[in-house]
Amino acid sequence: MTAPTAPPVFGRFFLPGPTDVHPEVLAAMQRPMIGHRSSAMERLLEGLAPSLARLCRTSRTVLVGTTSATGFMELAVRNGVRQRALSLVNGAFSERFAKLVRACGKECIRLDVPLGCAVEPDMLRDALRRTPVDAVTLVHSETSTGVLQDVAALAAVVREFDDVLLLVDAVTSLAGSPVETDRWGLDFVLTGSQKALALPPGLALGVASERMLERAKTVPNRGLYFDLVSFTEATAKHQPTNTPAISLLYALETQLGRIEREGGVEARWRRHNAMRSRVEAWSEERGVPFLPRAERRSWTVSCLKVPEAMGAKAIVGALKDAGWTIGAGYGSLKETTIRIGHMGDHTVSALEELLALLAGLVS
């Protein structure tokens, strides 16, 4: 008989998503089922609402869907784009947003910048002056390159143009770095459960502005599963639109409690910023450069250029043999970069252990 395999050690899984899930959160998923139209479900969803609002920095309803974040990307397009969107493309996931615009039968105008770069406000303003659109899509923290865009400044530019909505993918930023949904005037912001929120994959969170909701009411062919109007009406009544992933809602409830005990989302931001700062200091010490420039680096994903003598695959493989997981580069950056997903419930001390191992491989 083969001996049982020991469970992996928590805190060594630094993939840029899905990230490590705390044992307390995993244990919560073992609770018994409840009816999705029961009073117990209503109490569960009602109890989640205040914590979700604090997490997303909003006074509006936070939508919770049983879907990947890509599903809420589609919701954003189907409900927020009338005819034509400007898609800001600086990596693989902003490329996905652009593809979704076309897949939903809308016209997509692209504003592309090189990998490792961000779209700057003057570039966006110039593009909007040249091309009439009714929405802008962008990714806040581009997971494929580790670039963090200045969404506050970009949102201010969008507001200069009447009737243009801003649709924001905050998949690897929300819960790991500041996302001020209301203060920045974001029309739709979305995230997934498996990134900085540190839950298993399968849930998406989203917040729509009043402008977005009013726009949705006028857009035909919104579909059924991702109809923002019915989704918002159901959520306001603490009801699911369809049968939800009940076990994941239990996990969400537990994790929101853990975030509150940590000191709220601001404390979580500070921990993520400390991890980003530690990787920056390490990169300076070791001469392993970042792909993005200093002012545009994600707080949750560090994308580093690997030495020419050793490709990303070899580095990732050696760390795996030692019991640690990081990500290789994405797409065309696969062999030339590595990505460290220091998000969720990771700590600076665990990151120090990882960086010590990594130093032996790149020195």
Backbone torsions as a table, in degrees:
resi	resn	phi	psi	omega
1	MET	NA	134.3	-179.9
2	THR	-76.4	133.5	179.4
3	ALA	-67.1	142.9	179.5
4	PRO	-63.0	142.9	179.1
5	THR	-77.3	133.9	179.0
6	ALA	-66.0	140.5	178.7
7	PRO	-64.3	149.6	179.3
8	PRO	-63.8	150.8	-179.8
9	VAL	-75.2	128.8	178.3
10	PHE	-66.7	139.6	175.0
11	GLY	98.2	8.5	178.4
12	ARG	-115.0	5.8	-175.0
13	PHE	-103.5	88.5	-174.5
14	PHE	-100.7	32.6	173.3
15	LEU	-65.5	147.9	177.8
16	PRO	-76.3	38.6	178.1
17	GLY	109.3	132.5	-4.0
18	PRO	-67.6	151.2	-178.5
19	THR	-102.0	175.9	-179.0
20	ASP	-61.4	142.4	177.7
21	VAL	-113.1	127.7	-176.4
22	HIS	-64.1	142.8	-179.9
23	PRO	-54.9	-35.4	178.4
24	GLU	-62.5	-36.6	179.4
25	VAL	-71.7	-42.3	177.6
26	LEU	-61.8	-39.7	-179.0
27	ALA	-64.5	-33.1	-179.0
28	ALA	-62.6	-26.3	-177.2
29	MET	-73.4	-7.2	-179.7
30	GLN	-88.7	1.1	178.5
31	ARG	-65.9	152.8	-178.3
32	PRO	-64.1	157.3	177.9
33	MET	-69.0	155.6	170.5
34	ILE	-129.7	159.8	177.8
35	GLY	-68.9	137.3	-175.7
36	HIS	-75.6	-8.6	173.1
37	ARG	-112.4	18.2	-175.9
38	SER	-88.4	166.5	175.1
39	SER	-66.3	-28.6	177.5
40	ALA	-64.0	-40.2	177.2
41	MET	-65.9	-41.5	178.5
42	GLU	-60.6	-42.5	178.5
43	ARG	-65.4	-39.2	179.9
44	LEU	-61.7	-49.7	-178.2
45	LEU	-67.1	-37.8	177.8
46	GLU	-64.3	-38.9	179.5
47	GLY	-68.4	-29.6	179.6
48	LEU	-72.5	-29.4	-167.6
49	ALA	-56.5	-49.3	-177.7
50	PRO	-63.0	-41.5	179.6
51	SER	-66.8	-38.7	177.5
52	LEU	-63.7	-39.6	178.3
53	ALA	-63.2	-41.3	177.5
54	ARG	-66.1	-40.1	179.2
55	LEU	-60.5	-43.6	-175.3
56	CYS	-92.1	2.0	177.4
57	ARG	54.3	56.4	-176.0
58	THR	-145.3	155.1	170.6
59	SER	-99.5	0.3	-176.3
60	ARG	-93.1	171.9	178.3
61	THR	-68.0	133.1	174.4
62	VAL	-98.2	121.0	179.8
63	LEU	-83.9	139.0	176.3
64	VAL	-123.5	119.7	-177.5
65	GLY	-121.9	145.2	173.2
66	THR	-82.5	89.3	-177.5
67	THR	-170.6	162.2	167.9
68	SER	-72.0	169.9	178.4
69	ALA	-61.9	-28.0	178.1
70	THR	-60.1	-33.1	176.2
71	GLY	-61.2	-41.4	178.3
72	PHE	-75.5	-23.6	169.0
73	MET	-60.2	-45.8	179.3
74	GLU	-64.8	-39.4	175.4
75	LEU	-57.0	-44.4	-179.4
76	ALA	-59.3	-44.0	-178.0
77	VAL	-71.0	-47.4	-176.0
78	ARG	-63.5	-31.0	-176.2
79	ASN	-102.1	-18.9	-171.6
80	GLY	-112.7	-12.3	-179.1
81	VAL	-109.5	120.7	176.8
82	ARG	-76.9	-59.8	-175.1
83	GLN	-132.7	-42.7	-170.3
84	ARG	-143.2	134.0	177.8
85	ALA	-122.0	148.7	169.9
86	LEU	-97.1	118.4	-179.3
87	SER	-104.8	123.1	177.5
88	LEU	-86.8	114.7	-170.8
89	VAL	-115.6	115.9	177.4
90	ASN	-137.8	21.4	179.7
91	GLY	170.2	-174.8	-171.2
92	ALA	-65.9	-34.9	-174.4
93	PHE	-85.7	-30.0	170.0
94	SER	-70.8	-29.9	171.9
95	GLU	-62.6	-41.0	178.0
96	ARG	-61.6	-40.3	178.1
97	PHE	-60.4	-43.5	179.1
98	ALA	-63.1	-41.8	179.1
99	LYS	-63.6	-36.1	179.0
100	LEU	-65.4	-35.8	177.3
101	VAL	-58.4	-48.1	-179.6
102	ARG	-68.1	-39.5	-178.8
103	ALA	-64.3	-25.5	177.8
104	CYS	-89.6	10.6	175.5
105	GLY	80.6	18.1	179.1
106	LYS	-104.4	158.5	177.4
107	GLU	-82.0	136.0	-178.2
108	CYS	-118.8	121.1	171.4
109	ILE	-103.2	130.9	-175.1
110	ARG	-104.1	143.0	166.9
111	LEU	-121.5	102.4	-175.2
112	ASP	-99.6	141.3	170.2
113	VAL	-129.0	159.9	-178.0
114	PRO	-61.9	153.6	176.6
115	LEU	-59.1	134.5	-177.6
116	GLY	95.0	-4.9	179.9
117	CYS	-111.1	164.8	176.5
118	ALA	-115.5	159.1	170.7
119	VAL	-81.5	126.6	-178.5
120	GLU	-95.7	156.9	-174.4
121	PRO	-55.5	-40.7	-179.0
122	ASP	-66.6	-32.1	176.4
123	MET	-65.9	-42.1	179.4
124	LEU	-65.8	-44.2	-179.5
125	ARG	-60.1	-43.2	179.5
126	ASP	-63.0	-42.9	-179.9
127	ALA	-64.4	-40.0	-179.7
128	LEU	-70.6	-30.2	176.2
129	ARG	-69.8	-34.6	-176.4
130	ARG	-81.8	-29.6	-170.9
131	THR	-132.4	113.8	176.7
132	PRO	-67.7	127.5	176.2
133	VAL	-138.4	167.5	176.2
134	ASP	-113.6	0.3	176.9
135	ALA	-157.7	157.2	174.3
136	VAL	-125.8	133.2	174.5
137	THR	-110.9	140.9	176.7
138	LEU	-154.8	159.8	174.1
139	VAL	-108.7	125.9	-178.5
140	HIS	-68.7	-61.0	178.7
141	SER	-111.0	105.6	-176.3
142	GLU	-79.3	105.6	-172.4
143	THR	-61.7	-28.0	-176.2
144	SER	-76.4	-21.9	-176.5
145	THR	-125.5	-10.9	-178.1
146	GLY	75.1	21.8	-179.9
147	VAL	-92.0	131.8	175.2
148	LEU	-108.3	114.6	-179.1
149	GLN	-82.9	154.2	179.8
150	ASP	-83.1	81.2	-174.0
151	VAL	-66.8	-35.1	179.0
152	ALA	-58.6	-45.5	-179.9
153	ALA	-70.1	-40.0	179.2
154	LEU	-65.9	-38.7	178.2
155	ALA	-63.9	-38.2	178.7
156	ALA	-62.7	-36.7	177.2
157	VAL	-66.5	-45.3	-179.9
158	VAL	-58.1	-36.3	-178.9
159	ARG	-67.2	-14.6	177.1
160	GLU	-73.8	-13.1	-175.0
161	PHE	-115.7	118.3	-174.9
162	ASP	-60.5	139.2	171.0
163	ASP	64.0	24.7	173.3
164	VAL	-107.4	123.7	179.9
165	LEU	-94.0	149.6	177.1
166	LEU	-110.6	119.6	-177.6
167	LEU	-111.4	118.7	-167.3
168	VAL	-120.6	124.9	169.0
169	ASP	-85.7	111.0	177.7
170	ALA	-113.3	38.1	-171.5
171	VAL	-61.6	-45.7	178.9
172	THR	-108.6	23.5	173.6
173	SER	-117.6	-46.2	-176.4
174	LEU	-61.1	130.8	-176.4
175	ALA	81.1	-5.5	177.8
176	GLY	-121.4	-16.5	176.7
177	SER	-156.6	163.3	-174.5
178	PRO	-57.3	126.1	169.7
179	VAL	-132.5	102.5	-175.8
180	GLU	-98.6	83.1	-171.7
181	THR	-54.9	-52.0	-177.1
182	ASP	-76.3	-46.3	-174.5
183	ARG	-65.0	-35.2	179.6
184	TRP	-83.2	-10.3	178.8
185	GLY	71.9	42.8	179.9
186	LEU	-80.7	133.1	-177.1
187	ASP	-82.7	-34.5	169.7
188	PHE	-149.8	128.6	177.2
189	VAL	-128.5	138.9	-175.7
190	LEU	-136.2	155.2	173.3
191	THR	-149.4	171.8	177.4
192	GLY	-116.7	158.3	-173.9
193	SER	-72.5	-22.6	-166.6
194	GLN	-93.6	11.1	-177.9
195	LYS	-108.3	-118.6	-175.7
196	ALA	-66.2	-19.7	176.2
197	LEU	-73.4	-19.8	174.2
198	ALA	60.1	49.5	172.7
199	LEU	-116.7	166.3	171.9
200	PRO	-61.8	155.5	176.5
201	PRO	-62.1	153.9	172.9
202	GLY	131.0	-10.2	176.2
203	LEU	-119.3	146.9	170.6
204	ALA	-124.3	145.7	174.5
205	LEU	-115.7	144.8	178.7
206	GLY	-152.3	150.8	176.8
207	VAL	-132.7	129.5	179.4
208	ALA	-112.4	139.4	174.0
209	SER	-75.3	168.1	175.4
210	GLU	-63.1	-37.4	177.0
211	ARG	-60.4	-41.7	179.7
212	MET	-64.2	-44.1	-178.9
213	LEU	-64.6	-42.0	178.1
214	GLU	-66.3	-37.8	175.6
215	ARG	-60.9	-45.6	-176.6
216	ALA	-57.5	-36.9	-178.3
217	LYS	-63.7	-19.3	-177.5
218	THR	-102.6	-5.7	-175.8
219	VAL	-92.7	122.9	178.3
220	PRO	-77.8	164.1	174.1
221	ASN	56.9	44.1	178.3
222	ARG	-73.9	-14.1	-174.6
223	GLY	87.2	-170.5	-177.8
224	LEU	-114.3	-54.9	-174.6
225	TYR	-63.0	-35.6	-176.8
226	PHE	-111.8	33.4	176.5
227	ASP	-78.1	112.5	-175.5
228	LEU	-62.4	-36.6	-176.2
229	VAL	-63.5	-53.1	-179.7
230	SER	-68.7	-33.4	178.3
231	PHE	-62.1	-46.2	-179.0
232	THR	-66.4	-41.6	179.3
233	GLU	-61.9	-43.8	179.7
234	ALA	-65.7	-43.8	-177.9
235	THR	-63.8	-37.1	178.7
236	ALA	-62.9	-25.5	177.7
237	LYS	-95.7	7.5	-178.3
238	HIS	59.5	43.6	178.4
239	GLN	-125.4	143.6	173.5
240	PRO	-78.9	152.1	176.7
241	THR	-75.9	-34.2	179.2
242	ASN	-140.1	-178.6	178.0
243	THR	-64.8	116.0	-175.8
244	PRO	-87.6	172.5	174.4
245	ALA	-81.3	88.8	-170.1
246	ILE	-60.7	-42.1	-179.5
247	SER	-61.7	-35.9	178.3
248	LEU	-70.9	-30.5	174.8
249	LEU	-67.3	-37.2	173.6
250	TYR	-61.0	-42.8	179.2
251	ALA	-63.7	-41.4	178.4
252	LEU	-61.5	-44.0	178.9
253	GLU	-58.9	-44.6	-179.6
254	THR	-66.0	-42.7	-178.1
255	GLN	-69.0	-36.7	175.9
256	LEU	-62.2	-36.7	175.2
257	GLY	-64.7	-40.2	178.5
258	ARG	-65.3	-37.6	178.3
259	ILE	-65.1	-41.1	177.3
260	GLU	-61.7	-41.2	-179.5
261	ARG	-68.4	-27.5	177.3
262	GLU	-69.9	-21.1	-177.3
263	GLY	122.5	15.2	179.3
264	GLY	88.2	178.4	-174.8
265	VAL	-65.0	-28.7	178.8
266	GLU	-63.6	-40.3	176.7
267	ALA	-64.4	-37.8	177.2
268	ARG	-63.9	-40.8	175.8
269	TRP	-58.6	-45.6	-177.0
270	ARG	-61.7	-40.1	179.3
271	ARG	-65.1	-41.8	178.4
272	HIS	-65.7	-39.1	178.3
273	ASN	-65.5	-35.5	177.2
274	ALA	-65.0	-37.8	177.3
275	MET	-67.5	-41.9	176.7
276	ARG	-60.1	-44.3	-178.9
277	SER	-62.9	-36.4	180.0
278	ARG	-67.5	-40.6	177.3
279	VAL	-64.9	-38.5	177.5
280	GLU	-61.0	-45.5	179.4
281	ALA	-63.0	-42.4	178.5
282	TRP	-61.6	-41.9	-178.6
283	SER	-64.0	-35.5	176.5
284	GLU	-67.2	-43.9	-178.8
285	GLU	-62.5	-39.2	-172.4
286	ARG	-98.0	-7.9	-179.2
287	GLY	69.6	31.1	176.9
288	VAL	-106.4	101.8	-170.1
289	PRO	-75.2	151.0	170.1
290	PHE	-72.9	155.8	169.6
291	LEU	-74.7	-51.9	179.0
292	PRO	-79.8	157.8	174.4
293	ARG	-73.6	165.6	-168.4
294	ALA	-57.2	-40.0	-174.6
295	GLU	-77.9	-5.9	-174.3
296	ARG	-126.1	35.8	-178.3
297	ARG	-100.6	133.3	177.8
298	SER	-62.5	147.2	174.9
299	TRP	-82.9	-8.9	-172.6
300	THR	-118.8	-21.1	-178.2
301	VAL	-135.2	119.5	175.7
302	SER	-102.8	122.4	179.0
303	CYS	-107.3	115.3	-173.8
304	LEU	-117.3	142.6	176.9
305	LYS	-80.9	130.5	-176.8
306	VAL	-89.0	153.2	176.1
307	PRO	-59.4	144.1	-178.2
308	GLU	-60.0	-30.6	-176.9
309	ALA	-70.5	-18.2	-178.9
310	MET	-136.2	118.4	180.0
311	GLY	-74.7	166.4	-178.6
312	ALA	-61.2	-37.9	-177.5
313	LYS	-60.1	-41.4	-179.7
314	ALA	-66.6	-39.9	-180.0
315	ILE	-66.2	-47.4	179.7
316	VAL	-61.2	-41.3	179.7
317	GLY	-65.2	-41.0	179.5
318	ALA	-65.1	-39.9	177.5
319	LEU	-66.9	-37.8	178.0
320	LYS	-61.9	-41.1	177.9
321	ASP	-62.2	-27.8	178.9
322	ALA	-89.3	1.5	177.0
323	GLY	93.9	15.2	-178.6
324	TRP	-122.3	147.8	-178.9
325	THR	-124.7	127.4	168.0
326	ILE	-129.9	179.9	-179.8
327	GLY	-106.4	143.6	168.0
328	ALA	-74.2	175.4	175.6
329	GLY	-64.9	168.7	-174.8
330	TYR	-114.4	135.4	176.5
331	GLY	62.6	-128.0	-177.5
332	SER	-67.6	-12.1	178.6
333	LEU	-95.5	9.1	-171.1
334	LYS	-55.9	-42.9	-175.2
335	GLU	-94.8	-12.0	-172.7
336	THR	-107.3	-7.5	180.0
337	THR	-138.0	159.6	168.8
338	ILE	-123.4	156.4	-179.2
339	ARG	-128.9	127.3	177.4
340	ILE	-106.5	116.1	179.2
341	GLY	-91.3	84.1	-179.7
342	HIS	-90.7	72.9	-175.4
343	MET	-137.8	168.5	177.7
344	GLY	82.7	-122.7	-176.5
345	ASP	-103.8	17.5	176.1
346	HIS	-70.3	158.9	-177.6
347	THR	-126.8	162.1	177.3
348	VAL	-62.5	-37.5	-177.5
349	SER	-65.3	-41.6	176.8
350	ALA	-67.6	-37.8	177.1
351	LEU	-61.3	-37.7	177.6
352	GLU	-59.1	-42.4	178.0
353	GLU	-61.7	-44.2	179.7
354	LEU	-62.7	-46.4	-177.8
355	LEU	-65.1	-32.7	176.3
356	ALA	-63.3	-42.0	176.7
357	LEU	-66.3	-42.9	-178.7
358	LEU	-64.1	-35.6	179.8
359	ALA	-59.8	-37.8	179.0
360	GLY	-68.0	-19.8	-178.3
361	LEU	-91.2	-27.7	-175.0
362	VAL	-104.7	-5.3	-177.9
363	SER	-79.9	NA	NA
